[in-house]
Amino acid sequence: MSIDIVTAAHVAKLARIRVEKDDLPALAGEFNTILGFIEQLQEVDVEGVEPMTSVTPQRLKRREDVVTDGGQQDKILSNAPDAREGFFAVPKVVE
């Protein structure tokens, strides 16, 4: 797959990146380099290779999901400019 200048401009617009017209050929070239590398990666045989999350085999430490610092609703809501029925009250933003 090859990226032309029109496609590069479209991608830049979607990414909300302002790119000058003079810089579009260079951007298209960079995109093509990236796509070339991805095509190169797709040629690698990964049959039988398990996915990994780290270069060292390890299990993540797990702990019980226990509330250790709760029951402070009144203290937290005391800082609110407007609190009602145990919640922060905010102005309506959708009509």
BALOBA-1460 file (C-alpha; in Angstrom, 3 decimals):
// residues 95
<rec num="1" residu="m" x="0.000" y="0.000" z="0.000"/>
<rec num="2" residu="s" x="1.293" y="3.431" z="-0.868"/>
<rec num="3" residu="i" x="0.238" y="6.768" z="0.599"/>
<rec num="4" residu="d" x="-0.015" y="9.698" z="-1.798"/>
<rec num="5" residu="i" x="-0.089" y="13.397" z="-0.951"/>
<rec num="6" residu="v" x="-3.913" y="13.578" z="-0.963"/>
<rec num="7" residu="t" x="-4.169" y="10.681" z="1.500"/>
<rec num="8" residu="a" x="-1.461" y="12.205" z="3.699"/>
<rec num="9" residu="a" x="-3.410" y="15.480" z="3.789"/>
<rec num="10" residu="h" x="-6.574" y="13.565" z="4.702"/>
<rec num="11" residu="v" x="-4.830" y="11.696" z="7.529"/>
<rec num="12" residu="a" x="-3.377" y="14.951" z="8.849"/>
<rec num="13" residu="k" x="-6.852" y="16.508" z="8.811"/>
<rec num="14" residu="l" x="-8.327" y="13.523" z="10.676"/>
<rec num="15" residu="a" x="-5.530" y="13.780" z="13.256"/>
<rec num="16" residu="r" x="-6.171" y="17.518" z="13.553"/>
<rec num="17" residu="i" x="-2.577" y="18.275" z="12.566"/>
<rec num="18" residu="r" x="-1.881" y="21.322" z="10.446"/>
<rec num="19" residu="v" x="0.596" y="20.420" z="7.714"/>
<rec num="20" residu="e" x="1.750" y="22.941" z="5.146"/>
<rec num="21" residu="k" x="1.399" y="21.937" z="1.492"/>
<rec num="22" residu="d" x="5.167" y="22.001" z="1.064"/>
<rec num="23" residu="d" x="5.539" y="19.418" z="3.873"/>
<rec num="24" residu="l" x="2.969" y="16.938" z="2.513"/>
<rec num="25" residu="p" x="5.422" y="15.002" z="0.296"/>
<rec num="26" residu="a" x="7.719" y="14.424" z="3.276"/>
<rec num="27" residu="l" x="4.776" y="13.328" z="5.426"/>
<rec num="28" residu="a" x="3.613" y="10.917" z="2.722"/>
<rec num="29" residu="g" x="7.156" y="9.532" z="2.570"/>
<rec num="30" residu="e" x="7.193" y="8.983" z="6.334"/>
<rec num="31" residu="f" x="3.832" y="7.208" z="6.165"/>
<rec num="32" residu="n" x="5.153" y="4.977" z="3.397"/>
<rec num="33" residu="t" x="8.231" y="4.150" z="5.472"/>
<rec num="34" residu="i" x="6.024" y="3.182" z="8.422"/>
<rec num="35" residu="l" x="3.767" y="1.054" z="6.220"/>
<rec num="36" residu="g" x="6.826" y="-0.609" z="4.715"/>
<rec num="37" residu="f" x="8.036" y="-1.547" z="8.182"/>
<rec num="38" residu="i" x="4.603" y="-2.953" z="9.046"/>
<rec num="39" residu="e" x="4.632" y="-5.039" z="5.863"/>
<rec num="40" residu="q" x="8.075" y="-6.304" z="6.855"/>
<rec num="41" residu="l" x="6.735" y="-7.300" z="10.284"/>
<rec num="42" residu="q" x="3.842" y="-9.173" z="8.691"/>
<rec num="43" residu="e" x="6.325" y="-11.437" z="6.891"/>
<rec num="44" residu="v" x="7.726" y="-12.754" z="10.182"/>
<rec num="45" residu="d" x="6.609" y="-16.297" z="11.024"/>
<rec num="46" residu="v" x="5.083" y="-16.200" z="14.504"/>
<rec num="47" residu="e" x="3.428" y="-19.620" z="14.406"/>
<rec num="48" residu="g" x="3.575" y="-21.190" z="17.857"/>
<rec num="49" residu="v" x="4.872" y="-18.051" z="19.573"/>
<rec num="50" residu="e" x="2.767" y="-17.127" z="22.577"/>
<rec num="51" residu="p" x="1.924" y="-13.457" z="23.134"/>
<rec num="52" residu="m" x="3.815" y="-11.870" z="25.987"/>
<rec num="53" residu="t" x="3.424" y="-8.781" z="28.126"/>
<rec num="54" residu="s" x="7.046" y="-8.528" z="29.210"/>
<rec num="55" residu="v" x="10.459" y="-9.796" z="28.186"/>
<rec num="56" residu="t" x="10.717" y="-11.655" z="31.479"/>
<rec num="57" residu="p" x="8.137" y="-14.289" z="32.366"/>
<rec num="58" residu="q" x="6.306" y="-13.133" z="35.460"/>
<rec num="59" residu="r" x="2.878" y="-13.148" z="37.015"/>
<rec num="60" residu="l" x="1.335" y="-9.935" z="38.201"/>
<rec num="61" residu="k" x="0.957" y="-9.630" z="41.930"/>
<rec num="62" residu="r" x="-2.654" y="-9.750" z="42.996"/>
<rec num="63" residu="r" x="-4.287" y="-8.497" z="46.133"/>
<rec num="64" residu="e" x="-7.746" y="-8.502" z="47.586"/>
<rec num="65" residu="d" x="-9.932" y="-5.637" z="46.426"/>
<rec num="66" residu="v" x="-10.754" y="-4.182" z="49.817"/>
<rec num="67" residu="v" x="-11.840" y="-0.650" z="50.673"/>
<rec num="68" residu="t" x="-9.199" y="0.670" z="53.023"/>
<rec num="69" residu="d" x="-10.060" y="4.367" z="53.233"/>
<rec num="70" residu="g" x="-13.778" y="4.886" z="52.881"/>
<rec num="71" residu="g" x="-16.629" y="6.340" z="54.839"/>
<rec num="72" residu="q" x="-15.595" y="9.961" z="54.306"/>
<rec num="73" residu="q" x="-18.531" y="11.124" z="52.212"/>
<rec num="74" residu="d" x="-19.484" y="13.971" z="54.583"/>
<rec num="75" residu="k" x="-15.882" y="15.172" z="54.829"/>
<rec num="76" residu="i" x="-15.468" y="15.160" z="51.033"/>
<rec num="77" residu="l" x="-18.804" y="16.829" z="50.350"/>
<rec num="78" residu="s" x="-18.015" y="19.558" z="52.888"/>
<rec num="79" residu="n" x="-15.628" y="21.035" z="50.288"/>
<rec num="80" residu="a" x="-18.292" y="21.113" z="47.560"/>
<rec num="81" residu="p" x="-19.895" y="24.450" z="46.692"/>
<rec num="82" residu="d" x="-23.235" y="22.640" z="46.312"/>
<rec num="83" residu="a" x="-24.044" y="19.135" z="47.523"/>
<rec num="84" residu="r" x="-27.472" y="17.501" z="47.567"/>
<rec num="85" residu="e" x="-28.600" y="14.121" z="48.832"/>
<rec num="86" residu="g" x="-25.036" y="12.910" z="49.289"/>
<rec num="87" residu="f" x="-23.778" y="13.893" z="45.809"/>
<rec num="88" residu="f" x="-21.988" y="16.809" z="44.182"/>
<rec num="89" residu="a" x="-24.553" y="19.127" z="42.569"/>
<rec num="90" residu="v" x="-23.485" y="20.657" z="39.264"/>
<rec num="91" residu="p" x="-25.248" y="22.977" z="36.807"/>
<rec num="92" residu="k" x="-27.192" y="21.360" z="34.000"/>
<rec num="93" residu="v" x="-25.076" y="21.316" z="30.829"/>
<rec num="94" residu="v" x="-27.447" y="19.552" z="28.411"/>
<rec num="95" residu="e" x="-30.766" y="21.034" z="27.396"/>
